[in-house]
Amino acid sequence: MSGLSAFIGGKCPQCRKGNVFTHKGTNLRHFRDMNTHCPSCKVKFESEPGFFWGAMYFSYAYSVASFIIIGFFFFTLSDDVHLGYYIGTVIAYTLVTSPMSFRLSRLLMMYIAAPYRTFMGNYTANR
Ligand SMILES: [Zn+2]
């Protein structure tokens, strides 16, 4: 499995087989639940305490980019858009895509910043 398809499928960044999350992203009650260790290779996902705090930066960047793109379409396609429509759309978009944003941010954090990252090289310790 390639790194990109493993990332999109929510697989372990090290072995690309075990699931990072315990439920599907469409399960609104449990979309945040993660395995502490990879079910396949047993690597610990939270490599240090507070590791996933860094995922907030990815989530923040995603949100700001979304606001800018939505605003671009709102204010360039129409001359006179009420600001309330823009704000309402941004809030609705953020609520609807928050499970995806949450999961992608954590996966990005693991794939880019974790010591077992596979895009940059191989790593076998930290089990
Ligand atoms: Zn694994």
Backbone and ligand atoms as CSV (ligand in chain L), in Angstrom:
chain,resi,resn,atom,element,x,y,z
A,1,MET,N,N,0.866,-1.186,0.000
A,1,MET,CA,C,0.000,0.000,0.000
A,1,MET,C,C,0.901,1.235,0.000
A,2,SER,N,N,0.605,2.171,-0.888
A,2,SER,CA,C,1.429,3.382,-0.954
A,2,SER,C,C,1.169,4.270,0.259
A,3,GLY,N,N,2.087,5.200,0.500
A,3,GLY,CA,C,1.930,6.094,1.640
A,3,GLY,C,C,0.683,6.940,1.535
A,4,LEU,N,N,0.371,7.394,0.325
A,4,LEU,CA,C,-0.806,8.256,0.155
A,4,LEU,C,C,-2.097,7.477,0.384
A,5,SER,N,N,-2.194,6.273,-0.148
A,5,SER,CA,C,-3.423,5.495,0.051
A,5,SER,C,C,-3.543,5.048,1.510
A,6,ALA,N,N,-2.418,4.798,2.186
A,6,ALA,CA,C,-2.468,4.464,3.612
A,6,ALA,C,C,-2.945,5.666,4.418
A,7,PHE,N,N,-2.462,6.849,4.031
A,7,PHE,CA,C,-2.880,8.071,4.721
A,7,PHE,C,C,-4.376,8.294,4.549
A,8,ILE,N,N,-4.852,8.198,3.311
A,8,ILE,CA,C,-6.273,8.428,3.039
A,8,ILE,C,C,-7.131,7.368,3.725
A,9,GLY,N,N,-6.623,6.137,3.787
A,9,GLY,CA,C,-7.369,5.059,4.420
A,9,GLY,C,C,-7.261,5.038,5.936
A,10,GLY,N,N,-6.481,5.969,6.518
A,10,GLY,CA,C,-6.347,6.034,7.962
A,10,GLY,C,C,-5.546,4.889,8.537
A,11,LYS,N,N,-4.532,4.446,7.820
A,11,LYS,CA,C,-3.720,3.318,8.277
A,11,LYS,C,C,-2.497,3.813,9.052
A,12,CYS,N,N,-1.891,2.901,9.780
A,12,CYS,CA,C,-0.698,3.173,10.571
A,12,CYS,C,C,0.412,3.733,9.679
A,13,PRO,N,N,1.087,4.813,10.097
A,13,PRO,CA,C,2.148,5.390,9.268
A,13,PRO,C,C,3.374,4.498,9.152
A,14,GLN,N,N,3.532,3.573,10.075
A,14,GLN,CA,C,4.722,2.722,10.014
A,14,GLN,C,C,4.510,1.467,9.157
A,15,CYS,N,N,3.474,0.688,9.451
A,15,CYS,CA,C,3.280,-0.576,8.721
A,15,CYS,C,C,2.252,-0.443,7.603
A,16,ARG,N,N,1.431,0.592,7.662
A,16,ARG,CA,C,0.394,0.858,6.650
A,16,ARG,C,C,-0.661,-0.247,6.587
A,17,LYS,N,N,-0.818,-0.979,7.691
A,17,LYS,CA,C,-1.821,-2.055,7.714
A,17,LYS,C,C,-2.889,-1.811,8.781
A,18,GLY,N,N,-2.458,-1.507,10.003
A,18,GLY,CA,C,-3.399,-1.354,11.108
A,18,GLY,C,C,-4.151,-0.041,11.030
A,19,ASN,N,N,-5.399,-0.068,11.495
A,19,ASN,CA,C,-6.213,1.150,11.499
A,19,ASN,C,C,-5.813,2.054,12.654
A,20,VAL,N,N,-5.731,3.353,12.380
A,20,VAL,CA,C,-5.451,4.333,13.425
A,20,VAL,C,C,-6.710,4.564,14.254
A,21,PHE,N,N,-7.842,4.705,13.597
A,21,PHE,CA,C,-9.099,5.004,14.287
A,21,PHE,C,C,-9.922,3.723,14.449
A,22,THR,N,N,-10.712,3.686,15.517
A,22,THR,CA,C,-11.481,2.481,15.809
A,22,THR,C,C,-12.793,2.428,15.042
A,23,HIS,N,N,-13.302,3.576,14.620
A,23,HIS,CA,C,-14.577,3.624,13.904
A,23,HIS,C,C,-14.407,4.441,12.626
A,24,LYS,N,N,-15.408,4.369,11.764
A,24,LYS,CA,C,-15.379,5.163,10.530
A,24,LYS,C,C,-15.628,6.640,10.853
A,25,GLY,N,N,-15.171,7.519,9.964
A,25,GLY,CA,C,-15.341,8.949,10.168
A,25,GLY,C,C,-16.784,9.397,10.117
A,26,THR,N,N,-17.669,8.575,9.562
A,26,THR,CA,C,-19.083,8.930,9.489
A,26,THR,C,C,-19.822,8.596,10.780
A,27,ASN,N,N,-19.170,7.898,11.694
A,27,ASN,CA,C,-19.769,7.586,12.985
A,27,ASN,C,C,-19.595,8.811,13.889
A,28,LEU,N,N,-20.622,9.619,14.005
A,28,LEU,CA,C,-20.497,10.906,14.696
A,28,LEU,C,C,-20.251,10.754,16.196
A,29,ARG,N,N,-20.613,9.626,16.767
A,29,ARG,CA,C,-20.394,9.425,18.197
A,29,ARG,C,C,-18.947,9.007,18.499
A,30,HIS,N,N,-18.316,8.300,17.573
A,30,HIS,CA,C,-17.003,7.721,17.866
A,30,HIS,C,C,-15.935,8.082,16.841
A,31,PHE,N,N,-16.139,9.141,16.051
A,31,PHE,CA,C,-15.153,9.449,15.014
A,31,PHE,C,C,-13.799,9.841,15.598
A,32,ARG,N,N,-13.753,10.247,16.874
A,32,ARG,CA,C,-12.492,10.661,17.502
A,32,ARG,C,C,-11.712,9.509,18.106
A,33,ASP,N,N,-12.356,8.369,18.300
A,33,ASP,CA,C,-11.730,7.268,19.037
A,33,ASP,C,C,-10.584,6.661,18.231
A,34,MET,N,N,-9.437,6.575,18.898
A,34,MET,CA,C,-8.237,6.039,18.254
A,34,MET,C,C,-7.740,4.814,19.002
A,35,ASN,N,N,-7.064,3.942,18.284
A,35,ASN,CA,C,-6.308,2.882,18.939
A,35,ASN,C,C,-5.069,3.516,19.565
A,36,THR,N,N,-4.699,3.087,20.762
A,36,THR,CA,C,-3.472,3.623,21.369
A,36,THR,C,C,-2.239,3.079,20.664
A,37,HIS,N,N,-2.313,1.802,20.233
A,37,HIS,CA,C,-1.217,1.163,19.515
A,37,HIS,C,C,-1.757,0.595,18.210
A,38,CYS,N,N,-0.881,0.450,17.246
A,38,CYS,CA,C,-1.273,-0.137,15.978
A,38,CYS,C,C,-1.683,-1.594,16.196
A,39,PRO,N,N,-2.865,-2.000,15.701
A,39,PRO,CA,C,-3.277,-3.396,15.871
A,39,PRO,C,C,-2.363,-4.375,15.130
A,40,SER,N,N,-1.620,-3.883,14.168
A,40,SER,CA,C,-0.781,-4.775,13.365
A,40,SER,C,C,0.666,-4.818,13.871
A,41,CYS,N,N,1.329,-3.659,13.963
A,41,CYS,CA,C,2.760,-3.651,14.315
A,41,CYS,C,C,3.021,-3.186,15.746
A,42,LYS,N,N,1.970,-2.801,16.470
A,42,LYS,CA,C,2.044,-2.436,17.894
A,42,LYS,C,C,2.804,-1.133,18.179
A,43,VAL,N,N,3.071,-0.316,17.182
A,43,VAL,CA,C,3.708,0.968,17.445
A,43,VAL,C,C,2.714,1.858,18.199
A,44,LYS,N,N,3.251,2.655,19.128
A,44,LYS,CA,C,2.391,3.559,19.887
A,44,LYS,C,C,2.135,4.810,19.052
A,45,PHE,N,N,0.842,5.155,18.855
A,45,PHE,CA,C,0.509,6.274,17.976
A,45,PHE,C,C,0.844,7.623,18.599
A,46,GLU,N,N,0.556,7.784,19.892
A,46,GLU,CA,C,0.893,9.044,20.554
A,46,GLU,C,C,2.322,8.900,21.059
A,47,SER,N,N,3.277,9.323,20.238
A,47,SER,CA,C,4.678,9.017,20.501
A,47,SER,C,C,5.209,9.714,21.747
A,48,GLU,N,N,4.570,10.765,22.187
A,48,GLU,CA,C,4.952,11.447,23.420
A,48,GLU,C,C,3.710,12.125,23.979
A,49,PRO,N,N,3.675,12.442,25.281
A,49,PRO,CA,C,2.485,13.099,25.839
A,49,PRO,C,C,2.224,14.428,25.147
A,50,GLY,N,N,0.981,14.648,24.783
A,50,GLY,CA,C,0.612,15.893,24.122
A,50,GLY,C,C,1.007,15.959,22.663
A,51,PHE,N,N,1.371,14.830,22.081
A,51,PHE,CA,C,1.822,14.819,20.693
A,51,PHE,C,C,0.764,15.382,19.751
A,52,PHE,N,N,-0.502,15.064,20.006
A,52,PHE,CA,C,-1.556,15.458,19.075
A,52,PHE,C,C,-1.992,16.909,19.233
A,53,TRP,N,N,-1.421,17.624,20.203
A,53,TRP,CA,C,-1.715,19.066,20.282
A,53,TRP,C,C,-1.255,19.745,18.996
A,54,GLY,N,N,-0.183,19.243,18.420
A,54,GLY,CA,C,0.331,19.825,17.186
A,54,GLY,C,C,-0.631,19.696,16.024
A,55,ALA,N,N,-1.550,18.725,16.106
A,55,ALA,CA,C,-2.526,18.545,15.026
A,55,ALA,C,C,-3.459,19.747,14.920
A,56,MET,N,N,-3.559,20.523,15.997
A,56,MET,CA,C,-4.423,21.708,15.951
A,56,MET,C,C,-3.924,22.715,14.925
A,57,TYR,N,N,-2.617,22.758,14.690
A,57,TYR,CA,C,-2.086,23.678,13.684
A,57,TYR,C,C,-2.566,23.289,12.297
A,58,PHE,N,N,-2.601,21.988,12.018
A,58,PHE,CA,C,-3.104,21.527,10.724
A,58,PHE,C,C,-4.592,21.837,10.593
A,59,SER,N,N,-5.327,21.594,11.676
A,59,SER,CA,C,-6.762,21.870,11.662
A,59,SER,C,C,-7.024,23.364,11.467
A,60,TYR,N,N,-6.217,24.173,12.143
A,60,TYR,CA,C,-6.360,25.625,12.009
A,60,TYR,C,C,-6.086,26.075,10.567
A,61,ALA,N,N,-5.026,25.543,9.975
A,61,ALA,CA,C,-4.685,25.906,8.595
A,61,ALA,C,C,-5.794,25.476,7.642
A,62,TYR,N,N,-6.358,24.295,7.877
A,62,TYR,CA,C,-7.461,23.818,7.042
A,62,TYR,C,C,-8.664,24.750,7.161
A,63,SER,N,N,-8.982,25.172,8.396
A,63,SER,CA,C,-10.137,26.047,8.609
A,63,SER,C,C,-9.933,27.397,7.943
A,64,VAL,N,N,-8.762,27.980,8.115
A,64,VAL,CA,C,-8.504,29.300,7.515
A,64,VAL,C,C,-8.565,29.207,5.993
A,65,ALA,N,N,-7.981,28.152,5.426
A,65,ALA,CA,C,-8.039,27.980,3.975
A,65,ALA,C,C,-9.489,27.832,3.511
A,66,SER,N,N,-10.288,27.099,4.272
A,66,SER,CA,C,-11.701,26.930,3.912
A,66,SER,C,C,-12.427,28.264,3.945
A,67,PHE,N,N,-12.179,29.076,4.981
A,67,PHE,CA,C,-12.851,30.368,5.099
A,67,PHE,C,C,-12.483,31.267,3.925
A,68,ILE,N,N,-11.223,31.237,3.537
A,68,ILE,CA,C,-10.761,32.086,2.428
A,68,ILE,C,C,-11.392,31.623,1.110
A,69,ILE,N,N,-11.412,30.317,0.889
A,69,ILE,CA,C,-11.979,29.795,-0.370
A,69,ILE,C,C,-13.472,30.071,-0.434
A,70,ILE,N,N,-14.186,29.838,0.663
A,70,ILE,CA,C,-15.626,30.121,0.683
A,70,ILE,C,C,-15.855,31.615,0.476
A,71,GLY,N,N,-15.070,32.436,1.146
A,71,GLY,CA,C,-15.203,33.886,0.985
A,71,GLY,C,C,-14.906,34.336,-0.425
A,72,PHE,N,N,-13.903,33.714,-1.056
A,72,PHE,CA,C,-13.580,34.050,-2.443
A,72,PHE,C,C,-14.791,33.812,-3.337
A,73,PHE,N,N,-15.432,32.639,-3.183
A,73,PHE,CA,C,-16.594,32.340,-4.027
A,73,PHE,C,C,-17.767,33.255,-3.693
A,74,PHE,N,N,-17.975,33.530,-2.427
A,74,PHE,CA,C,-19.101,34.371,-2.021
A,74,PHE,C,C,-18.953,35.783,-2.572
A,75,PHE,N,N,-17.774,36.355,-2.433
A,75,PHE,CA,C,-17.639,37.786,-2.700
A,75,PHE,C,C,-17.134,38.101,-4.099
A,76,THR,N,N,-16.754,37.084,-4.871
A,76,THR,CA,C,-16.388,37.360,-6.268
A,76,THR,C,C,-17.505,36.977,-7.229
A,77,LEU,N,N,-18.333,35.999,-6.865
A,77,LEU,CA,C,-19.405,35.567,-7.761
A,77,LEU,C,C,-20.639,36.449,-7.641
A,78,SER,N,N,-20.723,37.196,-6.573
A,78,SER,CA,C,-21.882,38.066,-6.404
A,78,SER,C,C,-21.407,39.436,-5.904
A,79,ASP,N,N,-22.108,40.468,-6.320
A,79,ASP,CA,C,-21.699,41.819,-5.930
A,79,ASP,C,C,-22.164,42.181,-4.528
A,80,ASP,N,N,-23.342,41.719,-4.163
A,80,ASP,CA,C,-23.926,42.158,-2.903
A,80,ASP,C,C,-24.381,40.949,-2.091
A,81,VAL,N,N,-23.466,40.403,-1.272
A,81,VAL,CA,C,-23.787,39.261,-0.412
A,81,VAL,C,C,-23.822,39.753,1.026
A,82,HIS,N,N,-24.893,39.409,1.705
A,82,HIS,CA,C,-24.995,39.783,3.111
A,82,HIS,C,C,-23.953,38.997,3.915
A,83,LEU,N,N,-23.275,39.664,4.817
A,83,LEU,CA,C,-22.210,39.026,5.602
A,83,LEU,C,C,-22.739,37.856,6.409
A,84,GLY,N,N,-24.005,37.921,6.821
A,84,GLY,CA,C,-24.601,36.837,7.601
A,84,GLY,C,C,-24.636,35.519,6.832
A,85,TYR,N,N,-24.853,35.589,5.511
A,85,TYR,CA,C,-24.860,34.362,4.696
A,85,TYR,C,C,-23.469,33.731,4.687
A,86,TYR,N,N,-22.461,34.575,4.569
A,86,TYR,CA,C,-21.087,34.069,4.577
A,86,TYR,C,C,-20.766,33.412,5.916
A,87,ILE,N,N,-21.080,34.093,6.994
A,87,ILE,CA,C,-20.781,33.561,8.330
A,87,ILE,C,C,-21.555,32.266,8.573
A,88,GLY,N,N,-22.830,32.241,8.170
A,88,GLY,CA,C,-23.634,31.031,8.334
A,88,GLY,C,C,-23.071,29.865,7.533
A,89,THR,N,N,-22.645,30.151,6.312
A,89,THR,CA,C,-22.061,29.101,5.477
A,89,THR,C,C,-20.774,28.576,6.083
A,90,VAL,N,N,-19.938,29.475,6.577
A,90,VAL,CA,C,-18.666,29.064,7.180
A,90,VAL,C,C,-18.912,28.196,8.415
A,91,ILE,N,N,-19.864,28.593,9.242
A,91,ILE,CA,C,-20.162,27.816,10.445
A,91,ILE,C,C,-20.707,26.435,10.063
A,92,ALA,N,N,-21.636,26.382,9.100
A,92,ALA,CA,C,-22.201,25.095,8.681
A,92,ALA,C,C,-21.123,24.212,8.064
A,93,TYR,N,N,-20.269,24.788,7.232
A,93,TYR,CA,C,-19.199,24.011,6.604
A,93,TYR,C,C,-18.246,23.460,7.661
A,94,THR,N,N,-17.899,24.289,8.636
A,94,THR,CA,C,-16.988,23.854,9.688
A,94,THR,C,C,-17.589,22.707,10.500
A,95,LEU,N,N,-18.877,22.818,10.826
A,95,LEU,CA,C,-19.520,21.752,11.602
A,95,LEU,C,C,-19.594,20.450,10.810
A,96,VAL,N,N,-19.941,20.553,9.527
A,96,VAL,CA,C,-20.105,19.346,8.716
A,96,VAL,C,C,-18.760,18.659,8.478
A,97,THR,N,N,-17.710,19.434,8.273
A,97,THR,CA,C,-16.417,18.827,7.935
A,97,THR,C,C,-15.500,18.640,9.150
A,98,SER,N,N,-15.967,18.949,10.358
A,98,SER,CA,C,-15.081,18.827,11.519
A,98,SER,C,C,-14.596,17.396,11.781
A,99,PRO,N,N,-15.430,16.339,11.596
A,99,PRO,CA,C,-14.857,14.995,11.783
A,99,PRO,C,C,-13.725,14.705,10.804
A,100,MET,N,N,-13.902,15.102,9.553
A,100,MET,CA,C,-12.851,14.882,8.560
A,100,MET,C,C,-11.613,15.709,8.908
A,101,SER,N,N,-11.812,16.956,9.305
A,101,SER,CA,C,-10.703,17.825,9.666
A,101,SER,C,C,-9.924,17.249,10.852
A,102,PHE,N,N,-10.659,16.775,11.851
A,102,PHE,CA,C,-10.029,16.200,13.038
A,102,PHE,C,C,-9.146,15.015,12.662
A,103,ARG,N,N,-9.704,14.106,11.881
A,103,ARG,CA,C,-8.963,12.890,11.534
A,103,ARG,C,C,-7.787,13.188,10.622
A,104,LEU,N,N,-7.999,14.025,9.614
A,104,LEU,CA,C,-6.905,14.347,8.699
A,104,LEU,C,C,-5.777,15.074,9.428
A,105,SER,N,N,-6.115,15.936,10.371
A,105,SER,CA,C,-5.091,16.662,11.113
A,105,SER,C,C,-4.241,15.708,11.950
A,106,ARG,N,N,-4.890,14.765,12.605
A,106,ARG,CA,C,-4.118,13.801,13.402
A,106,ARG,C,C,-3.265,12.905,12.519
A,107,LEU,N,N,-3.835,12.489,11.387
A,107,LEU,CA,C,-3.057,11.646,10.479
A,107,LEU,C,C,-1.874,12.424,9.914
A,108,LEU,N,N,-2.100,13.688,9.542
A,108,LEU,CA,C,-0.997,14.517,9.043
A,108,LEU,C,C,0.093,14.645,10.089
A,109,MET,N,N,-0.323,14.877,11.338
A,109,MET,CA,C,0.651,15.007,12.420
A,109,MET,C,C,1.484,13.735,12.542
A,110,MET,N,N,0.835,12.588,12.446
A,110,MET,CA,C,1.561,11.327,12.582
A,110,MET,C,C,2.446,11.063,11.373
A,111,TYR,N,N,1.935,11.352,10.184
A,111,TYR,CA,C,2.699,11.039,8.974
A,111,TYR,C,C,3.856,12.009,8.759
A,112,ILE,N,N,3.719,13.235,9.196
A,112,ILE,CA,C,4.764,14.229,8.937
A,112,ILE,C,C,5.694,14.395,10.135
A,113,ALA,N,N,5.116,14.468,11.341
A,113,ALA,CA,C,5.920,14.871,12.487
A,113,ALA,C,C,6.335,13.737,13.403
A,114,ALA,N,N,5.775,12.551,13.243
A,114,ALA,CA,C,6.096,11.470,14.168
A,114,ALA,C,C,7.475,10.899,13.890
A,115,PRO,N,N,8.134,10.358,14.911
A,115,PRO,CA,C,9.468,9.795,14.694
A,115,PRO,C,C,9.447,8.561,13.810
A,116,TYR,N,N,8.292,7.912,13.663
A,116,TYR,CA,C,8.228,6.725,12.804
A,116,TYR,C,C,7.721,7.078,11.418
A,117,ARG,N,N,7.792,8.334,11.042
A,117,ARG,CA,C,7.280,8.767,9.742
A,117,ARG,C,C,7.899,7.933,8.623
A,118,THR,N,N,7.093,7.637,7.644
A,118,THR,CA,C,7.555,6.775,6.557
A,118,THR,C,C,7.795,7.551,5.276
A,119,PHE,N,N,7.313,8.774,5.176
A,119,PHE,CA,C,7.568,9.554,3.967
A,119,PHE,C,C,9.035,9.978,3.911
A,120,MET,N,N,9.652,10.142,5.088
A,120,MET,CA,C,11.017,10.647,5.131
A,120,MET,C,C,12.051,9.529,5.242
A,121,GLY,N,N,11.674,8.367,5.688
A,121,GLY,CA,C,12.638,7.284,5.852
A,121,GLY,C,C,12.027,6.175,6.687
A,122,ASN,N,N,12.788,5.141,6.919
A,122,ASN,CA,C,12.304,3.995,7.686
A,122,ASN,C,C,12.619,4.166,9.159
A,123,TYR,N,N,11.788,3.611,9.981
A,123,TYR,CA,C,11.994,3.686,11.415
A,123,TYR,C,C,11.409,2.417,12.011
A,124,THR,N,N,12.131,1.765,12.898
A,124,THR,CA,C,11.647,0.497,13.432
A,124,THR,C,C,11.543,0.473,14.945
A,125,ALA,N,N,12.075,1.473,15.640
A,125,ALA,CA,C,12.015,1.473,17.112
A,125,ALA,C,C,10.663,2.033,17.579
A,126,ASN,N,N,10.607,2.464,18.848
A,126,ASN,CA,C,9.418,3.093,19.416
A,126,ASN,C,C,8.234,2.132,19.465
A,127,ARG,N,N,8.454,0.924,19.867
A,127,ARG,CA,C,7.351,-0.043,19.982
A,127,ARG,C,C,6.965,-0.223,21.429
L,1,ZN,ZN,ZN,1.390,-0.399,12.308
